[in-house]
Every structure is written in C-alpha cells, then in structure tokens.
C-alpha cells in the first residue's frame, strides 16, 4: 500500500501543536514542583525557540510554494496565533524569573491547568484540520472558548482574593501582573480557536 505524503504545511502546523502541548505539560509540571524560576524560564525559552523554528519554516515555504492546501492567509494566521500562545507562556515563565517566584499558589496552578487543557483541544483540532475533517473541529473550538471563560472567572476570583489578603503592595503588584499574564495566554488560545473557526467557514 502506498501512503500519500502529508502536506508540509499541515505537518508543520501539527509539529507546532505538538510542541505547544509539550510546552504546557512542562509548564504544569514546573509549577507543581516549584521548579527554580531561572531554570524554568530557560526551559520555556528553549521550547519557544522550537516553535519559532517551525513557524519560520512555514513562512519560508510559503514564499516558495504556489499551491497550498488552504489559503495562504489562513496558514499565516494560524501559525502566527499558535506562536502567540507559546510566546505568552514563555513570557509568564520569564516573569516568574524576574519576580524571583519560589512558590506557585493555587491560582497559578489552575491557570496552568487551563492552558494545558486548551493546548490539548488545539492539538486535536489541528489534527482534524490536517485530515480536512472540518465539522468535528467545532467540538474543540467551543471547548477552548469555554476554557477561556473559565480563566476569566478565575482571574476575577484571584484578584478579589489578592486584594483581600495581600497587604504588601509590591507582592500585590507582582501577583496581579502574573495572574493577568496567565489569563492573557488563555486569550491567545481563544484566538487560535477563532482562527480555526474562520478557516472552517471558508472551507466548508
């Protein structure tokens, strides 16, 4: 049996989503284990560079390819939105290092779990897109939107508790910044879902 070679663009988008899933898994573990923030940030930067290489490969190939499996603009938008998620997660880890975080509270853990669950949905959606199974993708994009709403609710809860319990203004500023950055990373996941939804609409 001869197997058809997978399209380069779909394969590379899958590679980006694989790396994103691996990054969020590593993010959750690092937070749960209260990993040294310097080493943690370094590892997140390494994984973000892996994603950058895949994204660059897509942009380079687009300049040399006449026929693409979906619109060129859609490929660029999807690769870019996936890259934004990785950038957001790496920025959070960098902020942990900057603020010399040594303990990750329950809210940081919960945000990390939401990011990982979002990455899992993105991973499954990209796999379906690669096989042109467009309608089932909506199950995953809807779930990503639900997870982003969950993160919105979590941000409200943790900010309220922060102002209620933390009296040190410097610590308050640090924690608030971290919570907002984590929530922003879930917004980036929702942007991926919205990009995929647009691709579905144009190709259904």
Secondary structure, DSSP 4 states (H G I P E B T S, - for coil): -PPPPPPHHHHHHHHHHHHHHHHHHHHHHHHHTT--HHHHHHHHHHHHHHHHHHHHHHHHHHTT-S--SS-HHHHHHHHHHHHHHHHHHHHHHHHHHHTT-----HHHHHHHHHHHHHHHHHHHHHHHHHTT--TTHHHHHHHHHHHHHHHHHHHHHHHHHHHHH---HHHHHHHHHHHHHHHHHHHHHHHHHHHHHHHHHHH-
